Amino acid sequence: MAGTDKPITLITGASSGIGAALANRLARHGDHVVLVARRLRLLQEVAAEIEKAGGSSEIAVCDVTIGDAARACVDEVLRKHGRIDRLILNAGGGSRTAPEHLTGADMRASFDLNLFGVVNFVEAALPALLKQGNGQIVAIGSIAGFRGLPHAASYGAAKAALMNYIESLRIDLAPRGIAVTLAAPGFVVTKDSRKQRAKPMSMQVEPAANLLAKAILARRPYISFPWTLAWIARLMRLLPAPLYDRLIRALDRG
Ligand SMILES: NC(=O)c1ccc[n+]([C@@H]2O[C@H](COP(=O)([O-])OP(=O)(O)OC[C@H]3O[C@@H](n4cnc5c(N)ncnc54)[C@H](OP(=O)(O)O)[C@@H]3O)[C@@H](O)[C@H]2O)c1
């Protein structure tokens, strides 16, 4: 696939859930997708599905939390293809933890995956993107990063940090020709979302991936969905703390 004219799209967390569906969607659009995750067997299944649908992909097994591994992955793509058009930083996740069980190690692990798993790839790819002057960086945040949620301290804090980091990059990089897209999905039915208790207005993975793909291809700066939940979450940011806490506790109890 060296020398392809197709847009080169690297997607982390492409072995399952949103990342796998998005990789399929973008391959159908005509991108050559580089599927990045740790589980080779699942990546092979995603690659086979893409090929069956007439698309093209390649696999890079990589733990995104390891800076050297991220750099090696990016370097290999640049060596093969000479550029990266879209860098989609989707790998992430978390689980519910009661505050009395939450350790510093849990917090660091969540930041390693949800924040530094993105930072590692941006650091590795940014010089090439700046040289190209026309790439795109996409990161998948979460509505869980808007405000504190029950039993979600490690995940929510890492996603909040990620979203602030990405917004800052978006402001700095737009004048240099690099589009930055921040996505903040609500609940999408995947392996990761099954760990959450309350899942108001949850979406299936295919429509979620379609919305994301549309926003990415349009180089939109921001997308949050489903739009009703996104607006409710935005308005809830304005509530005073006592009211917000009561409402969220009631929602969490279902
Ligand atoms: N589902 C939701 O309701 C929801 C809502 C808002 C935001 N999000 C965000 O959307 C993204 C995708 O979530 P999902 O629901 O699709 O979850 P998922 O099905 O559990 O997929 C997570 C992906 O991340 C990869 N991953 C995890 N740790 C990794 C590591 N250290 N190195 C490389 N890859 C790693 C996994 O692959 P391997 O295990 O093979 O490495 C997998 O491909 C995440 O950032 C999540 O926070 C999800």
The ligand as a Tripos MOL2 file, in Angstrom:
@<TRIPOS>MOLECULE
LIG
   48    52     1     0     0
SMALL
NO_CHARGES

@<TRIPOS>ATOM
      1 N1        -18.8260    3.9610   24.8810 N.am      1 LIG1
      2 C1        -19.1710    5.1150   25.4210 C.2       1 LIG1
      3 O1        -20.2700    5.2710   26.0010 O.2       1 LIG1
      4 C2        -18.2390    6.2890   25.3300 C.ar      1 LIG1
      5 C3        -18.7400    7.5470   25.6370 C.ar      1 LIG1
      6 C4        -17.9040    8.6490   25.5460 C.ar      1 LIG1
      7 C5        -16.5900    8.4830   25.1610 C.ar      1 LIG1
      8 N2        -16.1180    7.2490   24.8780 N.ar      1 LIG1
      9 C6        -14.7260    7.1380   24.4820 C.3       1 LIG1
     10 O2        -14.6670    6.5620   23.2080 O.3       1 LIG1
     11 C7        -13.4270    5.8580   23.0610 C.3       1 LIG1
     12 C8        -13.6940    4.4320   22.5850 C.3       1 LIG1
     13 O3        -14.4560    3.7800   23.5860 O.3       1 LIG1
     14 P1        -15.3330    2.4680   23.3010 P.3       1 LIG1
     15 O4        -16.5970    2.6530   24.0310 O.co2     1 LIG1
     16 O5        -15.3380    2.1630   21.8650 O.co2     1 LIG1
     17 O6        -14.4740    1.3970   24.1410 O.3       1 LIG1
     18 P2        -13.9450   -0.0760   23.8170 P.3       1 LIG1
     19 O7        -14.8850   -0.8290   22.9530 O.co2     1 LIG1
     20 O8        -13.5530   -0.6390   25.1510 O.co2     1 LIG1
     21 O9        -12.6300    0.2370   22.9730 O.3       1 LIG1
     22 C9        -11.5090    0.7950   23.5580 C.3       1 LIG1
     23 C10       -10.3930    0.7010   22.5530 C.3       1 LIG1
     24 O10        -9.2120    1.2950   23.1410 O.3       1 LIG1
     25 C11        -8.1390    0.3660   22.9890 C.3       1 LIG1
     26 N3         -7.1830    0.5140   24.0740 N.ar      1 LIG1
     27 C12        -7.4280    0.5000   25.4030 C.ar      1 LIG1
     28 N4         -6.2750    0.6340   26.0790 N.ar      1 LIG1
     29 C13        -5.2850    0.7260   25.1500 C.ar      1 LIG1
     30 C14        -3.8750    0.8480   25.2110 C.ar      1 LIG1
     31 N5         -3.2310    0.9440   26.3850 N.pl3     1 LIG1
     32 N6         -3.1670    0.9200   24.0590 N.ar      1 LIG1
     33 C15        -3.8080    0.8220   22.8600 C.ar      1 LIG1
     34 N7         -5.1320    0.7130   22.7300 N.ar      1 LIG1
     35 C16        -5.8610    0.6450   23.8640 C.ar      1 LIG1
     36 C17        -8.7920   -1.0070   23.0020 C.3       1 LIG1
     37 O11        -7.9840   -1.9350   22.2990 O.3       1 LIG1
     38 P3         -7.0220   -3.0420   22.9480 P.3       1 LIG1
     39 O12        -7.6420   -3.5000   24.2220 O.co2     1 LIG1
     40 O13        -6.9650   -4.0870   21.8780 O.co2     1 LIG1
     41 O14        -5.7060   -2.3660   23.1310 O.co2     1 LIG1
     42 C18       -10.0580   -0.7280   22.2020 C.3       1 LIG1
     43 O15        -9.7880   -0.8150   20.8160 O.3       1 LIG1
     44 C19       -12.7380    5.9290   24.4270 C.3       1 LIG1
     45 O16       -11.8340    6.9960   24.4380 O.3       1 LIG1
     46 C20       -13.8960    6.2150   25.3700 C.3       1 LIG1
     47 O17       -13.4540    6.8610   26.5420 O.3       1 LIG1
     48 C21       -16.9080    6.1330   24.9520 C.ar      1 LIG1
@<TRIPOS>BOND
     1     1     2 1
     2     2     3 2
     3     2     4 1
     4     4     5 ar
     5     4    48 ar
     6     5     6 ar
     7     6     7 ar
     8     7     8 ar
     9     8     9 1
    10     8    48 ar
    11     9    10 1
    12     9    46 1
    13    10    11 1
    14    11    12 1
    15    11    44 1
    16    12    13 1
    17    13    14 1
    18    14    15 2
    19    14    16 1
    20    14    17 1
    21    17    18 1
    22    18    19 2
    23    18    20 1
    24    18    21 1
    25    21    22 1
    26    22    23 1
    27    23    24 1
    28    23    42 1
    29    24    25 1
    30    25    26 1
    31    25    36 1
    32    26    27 ar
    33    26    35 ar
    34    27    28 ar
    35    28    29 ar
    36    29    30 ar
    37    29    35 ar
    38    30    31 1
    39    30    32 ar
    40    32    33 ar
    41    33    34 ar
    42    34    35 ar
    43    36    37 1
    44    36    42 1
    45    37    38 1
    46    38    39 2
    47    38    40 1
    48    38    41 1
    49    42    43 1
    50    44    45 1
    51    44    46 1
    52    46    47 1
@<TRIPOS>SUBSTRUCTURE
     1 LIG1         1 GROUP 0 **** ****
